[in-house]
Amino acid sequence: MQNVNKTKSVPEGASQHVTAGPYSPVIIVEGSRLVLISGQAPLNKAGEVIGDTIEEQTRVTLQNCEEQLKTAGASFDDVFKVNVYLTDLAEWPRFNSVYSELMPEPRPARTAVQTGLLSTFKVEIEMWAMLP
């Protein structure tokens, strides 16, 4: 399908796992230089869940976020807003230990909620960035 919308586009090279639903994994909004990535989960390209612990799943999920940002020419340095979805807020400190390790200062504004997630996901993350 050809992109007829000139104000938003999916960057070349953007991809997602085979079980992905009807959404763009990453989108560039022209004019405002915003990059928004859809919720990323602890999945490999084959759609398999990677990791049993919150630490493992957080690391894989953040790596998936970073890959999507790169396709748009952005990095964690450009992220200004993060939304985190956890199945268990009791795992918040363990999530934060991995997040703090990978996200550079100044860290983005962030929201976290506990919710049910697909499959055996413990975490899902979406990000907003501004292209440099």
N, C-alpha and C positions, 0 to 999 in steps of 0.2 A: 504494500500500500504506500503510495507516494505522500510525503508530508506536504500538505497545502497550507498549513498554518505557519506563517513567517515569523510569528512572535515566540514560538516555542519549538524545540526540536530535540530529538534524541541524538547524542553524539555518535559518530561512526565508531564502531568497535564496542559499543555498549552491549552487554549480553547478560543473560540471567539463566538460572537453572531451568531444566526442562519441565519442572512442575509449576512454573510461575503462572500466575493468573493474568487477567487482562489489564496490565498497567505497564508503564515505562519504568525501567530500573533506575534511570537517571534522566533528567530533562534540563535543558538549558532554556532559560527565559530571556529572549533577546530584549535589549533596551535597558533592562535592569541588571544584567550580568549575574542574575541569581542562578544557582544550581541547586536543585532539590533531588534528593535520592529517595526512592520508595523504601519502605521498611525492609531492611536486610536481616537475614536470619542465618543461623549456623548451618548453612548448606554448601555442599560442593556443586560443581557444574552439573553433575548427574542428578541433583535433587536429593542427595542423601544427607541426613542430619549428621553433623560431625560434633562429637564431644558429648560426654555424659554429665559433666559438672558445669556449673555456671561459669567458672573460669575458662574452661575449654571453649564453651559456646560463645562467651563474650569475645574471646580472642579471634575466633573464626568470623564472627559477625562483624567485628571492627575491621578485619582484613577485607571482607566483602565490601564494606562501606568505602574503604580506601580505594579499592579497585574501581568502584563505580565513580568516585570523585575524579580519579585519574583520567578516565575516559573523557571527562569534560574539561580537563586542564586544571583541575583544582586538587587541593590536598587538605589534610586535617588542619593545616595552618589557616585555611580560608573558611573553615566552618564556624558559623556564629550561633547556630541553634541546633540542639539535639533533642529528640524525643525518644525515650527509652520505655519499652514495655517489658515487664517481668512477670513471670507466673507466680513468683513468691518474693515479696518485698523483704523477707527475712534474709534473702541472699544479696541484698543491696550492698553491704560492706564488701563482700567478695567480688561483686561486679565492679565496684569502685576501685578496688586494688588493681585490676587489669586495665580499666579505663584510664586511671591516673598515670599508669605506666606508658600508655600509647598516645594519649591526647596531649598536645603541647600547650604551654601557657601562652597567652591567657586562654583559659578553657572557655568553651562556648556556654551560652545560656542553656539551661537544660530542664526538661520536665521528665518525671518518671511516674509511671502508674503500674499498678498490679492489675493483670487481666488474664483471661484465658487466651492461649495462643494455639496456632495450628500444630499438628503433629506432636513431637516431643520437645518442641522449642521451650527453652527457659528464658530466652531473650529475643527481642526484635528491636532494631534501632533504625530511625530515620534521621536524616541530616539536611540542614540548609547551609549553603555556602555562597560566598560572593567571589566571582572570578577575580584574580589579581589584575 
